Amino acid sequence: MVGYPTSLDDDGKSDLESQDKATLTSTRFFIASSILGLIGTILGASAQSINMLIATNSINGLAAAGQLSFHIILGELVPNSYRGPVNAFVLSTSVPFAVFGPPVARALYLNTELQWRWCYILGVIVNTLAIVLYFFFYHPPTYVSTTNTQPLSFSTDQTKEMLHVGGKSKMRQLKTLDWLGIFLFSTGLVVFLIGMNWGGSSYPWKSGQVLGALFAGFATLVAFCLWEAYSGVEYPLIPMRLFKNIPYDANVACASLAAIVYYANSIIWPTMISSLFTTDVTEIGWLSCAVGGGTSPFPNLLPSP
């Protein structure tokens, strides 16, 4: 672990003075994400129109961006050798919802007065629980920017310090972010997906709107790859050198194909069931468990190298 700092940051404050603030900021970020999700689910549970549901899901989408960063917490709090089992445990909490969500949802819809509103009521419960747990149990490592290091220590204070800061203040680290890369990647992906969404529904596939969005998005993503490869930024968003690693490429390919299959089947399979096998709502729910049941967190139990 790094030792205690002896320098000043860009604002003229000692690093020790800013440690507690940075720790508090990290905690507040995740709590704020859950509060945003709580607001979204409350609005959804009380929605009276389609516009309210659109607003609800927009808020929930923003909240999910922070909530899905739980792997950052694992990186802060769990050693490499335990990240596999801990990650498996975290993912296992989603198994009841992923596997048995369809029949439970249909049962709530058919047998309760609140029907579909339970989807959001459950979100209210989970987000409330998350806020409480973050507040009382999430104590991330302190921010330490230092150019002086000491031998590995297992003292209570030093084992909570953040690694790899490299003597940079928070502002200097913020400036090293690949801002242009983030912009190119986000813009290119969004525009390309808009074209995919428009094609065959809002506009014909051969229309200028669809082709313009597809080509513009693709060209922006190509520009992003060129920027990442040749810009020379200190911390690129996606270092192109990673793709020279064959095992890494294999992992990315497998994860991408698995995601394509999973999300496609999550949408198509229930429709196929109702069209080809049965129209019974309860039976459709049980048969829909096949998609979620086909995924498992248990391969993550393998220890990290």
C-alpha positions in Angstrom: 0.0 0.0 0.0 1.1 3.6 -0.5 2.3 5.6 2.5 0.9 8.8 3.9 1.4 11.8 1.7 3.8 14.7 2.4 2.8 16.9 -0.6 0.1 19.5 -1.4 -2.4 19.0 -4.2 -3.2 21.5 -6.9 -5.6 23.4 -4.6 -2.9 23.9 -2.0 -4.5 21.5 0.5 -2.6 18.6 2.0 -3.7 15.2 0.7 -4.5 14.1 4.2 -7.1 16.9 4.5 -8.9 15.7 1.4 -9.0 11.9 2.2 -12.2 12.0 4.2 -13.9 14.2 1.6 -13.1 11.9 -1.2 -14.2 8.8 0.8 -17.5 10.6 1.5 -17.9 11.6 -2.1 -17.5 8.0 -3.2 -20.2 6.9 -0.7 -22.5 9.7 -1.7 -22.2 8.8 -5.4 -23.6 5.3 -4.8 -26.2 6.5 -2.3 -27.3 9.2 -4.8 -27.7 6.5 -7.5 -29.9 4.5 -5.3 -31.9 7.6 -4.2 -32.4 8.4 -7.9 -33.6 4.8 -8.5 -35.9 5.1 -5.5 -37.5 8.3 -7.0 -37.9 6.6 -10.3 -39.6 3.5 -8.9 -41.9 5.6 -6.7 -43.0 7.5 -9.8 -43.5 4.3 -11.6 -45.6 2.7 -8.9 -47.9 5.8 -8.9 -47.8 6.4 -12.7 -51.1 7.5 -14.2 -50.0 7.9 -17.9 -47.6 6.7 -20.5 -45.6 9.9 -20.2 -45.0 9.3 -16.5 -43.8 5.8 -17.3 -41.4 7.2 -19.9 -40.1 9.6 -17.3 -39.8 6.8 -14.8 -37.7 4.6 -17.0 -35.5 7.5 -18.0 -34.7 8.2 -14.4 -34.2 4.5 -13.7 -31.8 4.3 -16.6 -29.7 7.1 -15.2 -29.8 5.5 -11.7 -28.7 2.1 -13.2 -25.6 3.7 -14.6 -24.3 4.2 -11.1 -25.8 1.1 -9.5 -24.2 -1.2 -12.1 -20.8 0.1 -11.1 -20.8 -2.3 -8.1 -17.7 -4.0 -9.6 -15.8 -0.8 -8.7 -16.7 -1.4 -5.1 -15.4 -5.0 -5.4 -12.2 -3.6 -6.8 -11.9 -1.3 -3.8 -12.8 -3.7 -1.0 -11.9 -7.2 -2.2 -8.4 -8.7 -3.0 -7.9 -10.2 -6.4 -7.9 -13.7 -5.0 -11.4 -13.3 -3.6 -13.0 -11.4 -6.3 -14.3 -14.5 -8.1 -16.3 -15.9 -5.2 -17.4 -12.4 -4.0 -18.5 -11.5 -7.5 -20.4 -14.8 -7.8 -22.2 -14.0 -4.5 -23.2 -10.6 -5.7 -24.5 -11.9 -9.0 -26.3 -14.8 -7.3 -28.6 -12.3 -5.6 -30.1 -11.7 -9.1 -30.8 -15.4 -9.7 -34.3 -15.4 -8.1 -35.3 -12.4 -10.2 -33.7 -13.6 -13.5 -35.0 -17.2 -13.2 -38.3 -16.9 -11.5 -39.2 -13.3 -12.4 -41.5 -14.2 -15.3 -43.9 -16.5 -13.3 -43.8 -14.2 -10.3 -44.6 -11.2 -12.4 -47.5 -12.9 -14.1 -48.8 -14.1 -10.7 -48.7 -10.6 -9.3 -50.5 -9.3 -12.4 -53.3 -11.9 -12.3 -53.8 -12.2 -8.6 -53.3 -8.7 -7.1 -55.0 -5.4 -7.4 -51.8 -3.5 -8.0 -50.9 -5.8 -11.0 -47.9 -4.4 -12.9 -47.2 -1.7 -10.3 -45.5 -4.4 -8.3 -42.5 -4.2 -10.7 -41.9 -0.7 -9.3 -42.9 -1.5 -5.7 -40.3 -4.2 -5.5 -37.8 -1.6 -6.9 -38.8 0.8 -4.1 -38.0 -1.9 -1.5 -34.7 -2.9 -3.0 -33.5 0.7 -3.5 -34.4 1.6 0.1 -32.5 -1.4 1.4 -29.5 -0.5 -0.8 -29.4 3.1 0.6 -29.4 1.8 4.2 -26.7 -0.7 3.5 -24.5 1.8 1.7 -24.9 4.3 4.5 -23.9 1.9 7.3 -21.5 -0.6 5.6 -19.8 1.0 2.6 -16.5 2.5 3.8 -14.3 2.8 0.7 -10.5 3.3 0.8 -9.4 6.9 1.4 -8.0 9.0 -1.4 -4.2 9.3 -1.1 -2.1 11.0 -3.8 1.6 10.6 -3.0 4.9 10.3 -4.7 6.5 8.6 -1.7 5.8 4.9 -1.1 6.6 2.6 1.8 6.9 -1.2 2.0 3.6 -3.1 2.1 1.9 -2.6 5.4 -1.2 -4.3 6.9 -2.0 -1.6 9.4 -5.7 -0.6 9.7 -5.1 2.8 8.3 -2.8 2.0 5.4 -4.8 -0.9 4.1 -7.7 1.4 3.3 -5.6 3.8 1.1 -6.2 3.9 -2.6 -3.6 2.5 -5.0 -2.2 3.7 -8.3 -2.9 7.4 -7.7 0.7 8.1 -8.7 1.2 11.5 -7.0 -1.7 13.1 -8.9 -4.3 15.3 -7.2 -8.0 14.6 -7.9 -8.1 17.6 -10.4 -5.1 16.3 -12.3 -6.6 12.8 -12.5 -9.8 14.4 -13.8 -7.9 16.2 -16.5 -6.3 12.9 -17.7 -9.6 11.4 -18.6 -10.1 10.6 -22.2 -12.8 13.2 -22.7 -12.7 13.1 -26.5 -12.7 9.3 -26.6 -15.7 9.2 -24.2 -17.5 11.7 -26.5 -16.8 9.8 -29.7 -17.7 6.4 -28.3 -21.0 7.6 -26.7 -22.0 9.7 -29.7 -21.2 7.0 -32.3 -22.9 4.2 -30.4 -26.0 6.3 -29.7 -26.4 7.5 -33.3 -25.8 4.0 -34.6 -28.4 2.5 -32.3 -30.9 5.2 -33.2 -30.5 4.1 -36.9 -31.0 0.5 -35.9 -34.1 1.4 -33.9 -35.6 3.5 -36.8 -35.0 0.9 -39.5 -38.2 -0.9 -40.5 -40.4 0.9 -37.9 -40.2 4.6 -38.0 -38.6 4.7 -41.5 -37.8 2.2 -44.2 -34.3 0.6 -44.0 -33.3 2.3 -47.3 -34.4 5.8 -46.1 -32.0 8.6 -45.8 -32.8 8.9 -42.1 -31.8 5.3 -41.3 -28.8 5.1 -43.6 -27.5 8.5 -42.4 -27.7 7.5 -38.8 -26.1 4.2 -39.4 -23.2 5.5 -41.5 -22.7 8.5 -39.2 -22.6 6.3 -36.1 -20.3 3.8 -37.7 -17.9 6.6 -39.0 -17.8 8.1 -35.5 -16.9 4.7 -33.9 -14.2 4.3 -36.5 -12.9 7.8 -35.6 -13.0 6.7 -31.9 -10.8 3.6 -32.7 -8.3 5.7 -34.6 -8.2 8.2 -31.7 -7.6 5.5 -29.1 -4.9 4.0 -31.2 -2.9 7.1 -32.2 -3.8 10.0 -29.9 -1.2 9.0 -27.2 -3.5 10.0 -24.3 -2.3 8.8 -21.0 -5.4 6.9 -20.1 -7.4 5.9 -23.2 -11.0 4.8 -22.7 -10.3 1.5 -24.5 -6.6 0.9 -25.0 -6.2 -0.7 -28.4 -3.2 -2.7 -27.2 -5.6 -4.9 -25.3 -6.8 -6.4 -28.6 -3.3 -7.8 -29.2 -3.9 -10.2 -26.3 -5.6 -13.3 -27.7 -7.1 -14.5 -24.4 -8.6 -11.0 -23.9 -10.1 -11.1 -27.4 -11.6 -14.5 -26.7 -13.2 -13.3 -23.5 -14.7 -10.2 -25.2 -16.0 -12.3 -28.1 -17.6 -14.9 -25.7 -19.1 -12.2 -23.5 -20.5 -10.3 -26.5 -22.0 -13.4 -28.1 -23.5 -14.5 -24.8 -25.1 -11.1 -24.3 -26.5 -11.1 -27.8 -28.1 -14.5 -27.2 -29.4 -13.7 -23.7 -31.0 -10.3 -24.5 -32.4 -11.5 -27.8 -34.0 -14.6 -26.2 -35.3 -12.5 -23.3 -37.5 -10.7 -25.8 -38.1 -13.3 -28.5 -38.6 -16.5 -26.4 -41.7 -15.4 -24.5 -43.3 -14.3 -27.8 -42.5 -17.6 -29.4 -44.0 -19.5 -26.4 -47.3 -17.6 -26.7 -47.4 -18.0 -30.5 -46.3 -21.7 -30.8 -46.9 -23.5 -27.5 -49.6 -22.1 -25.2 -51.6 -19.0 -24.5 -51.9 -19.7 -20.7 -50.3 -16.7 -19.0 -49.0 -18.7 -16.0 -47.5 -21.4 -18.2 -45.9 -18.8 -20.4 -44.3 -17.4 -17.2 -42.8 -20.8 -16.2 -41.6 -21.6 -19.6 -39.9 -18.2 -19.8 -37.7 -19.2 -16.9 -35.5 -21.1 -19.4 -33.6 -17.9 -20.5 -32.7 -16.7 -17.0 -32.1 -20.2 -15.7 -29.6 -20.8 -18.5 -27.2 -18.2 -17.0 -25.4 -18.8 -13.8 -22.9 -16.8 -11.7 -21.2 -20.0 -10.4 -18.3 -20.0 -13.0 -17.2 -16.8 -11.2 -16.3 -19.1 -8.2 -13.0 -19.9 -10.0 -10.3 -17.9 -8.3 -8.6 -15.1 -10.2 -5.0 -15.7 -11.3 
